[in-house]
Amino acid sequence: MMPKNGYNYYQIRVSLERALDVMGESSKKTLMFHIAKHYGISFEGKGCSLGEIEAALKGILGSGAAIITDRMYRELQAMAE
């Protein structure tokens, strides 16, 4: 389970982008667009929470979202160090 607070918007966005890198650039852009359009999560300054992103990924990827959220968590931990 990912922490629900303690990270700023920039850290959350960058960790998501890095976690999605494993899917390739085209898939990453498609997922980022889908999350923004269908889940109302803004990547342009409004900000978002870890919980919102986690829910969106579960809605799109189902149980496979755990792979991405785990990578996000590791990226966030690396940023904090």
Buried (B, 14 or more C-beta within 10 A) or exposed (E): EBEEEEBEBEBBBBBBBBBBEEBEEEEBEEBBEBBBEEBEBEBEEEBBBBEBBBBBBBEBBEEEBEBBBEBBBEBBEEBEE
